[in-house]
Structures are given as structure tokens and as C-alpha cells.
Amino acid sequence: MTFSLGWDRRDEESGRRVNVEFSLIRDKATWKIRKLRGEPREELKPEESDWQELFEVLDRHQARGKSEGPPT
């Protein structure tokens, strides 16, 4: 299974908008962050707030009918 979600948030240090991406490929989860447009993504060690934001984004997608249900 391959799954990817991304969202924007404010960087605590600079106050600028950054893009966070969560990817799940088979059983490997990766977190990446891109601080400026056009720059490569960097590895991100998720904090508790990142996990909370991921679950909120998943809930919003499910409410809009954008996510599939579990495989049957």
C-alpha cells in the first residue's frame, strides 16, 4: 500500500509557511519537510503535534469522502 498526505503549517522559528509530507510505503513511514518552494525536502522527526495534525487531516479527508476504506 502506498499513501501520501501533505499540509502547510507555520515554522516556529521564521514564521514562514512550510510544507509537511507524510508518506507510507508498505510498512515504512516517512516524514519530510520543505521550508522554501523549489528546495528539496528534508527528513523530519515528527513531534506529537505533527501526529495530531496528520490525524486531523485524515479526518477531514474522510469526511469529504476522499479516502478509501480499508481493503476487504
Summary of the structure (lengths in Angstrom):
residues: 72
radius of gyration: 13.3
end to end distance: 13.3
largest distance: 45.1
contacts: 141
relative contact order: 0.18
helix: 22%
strand: 38%
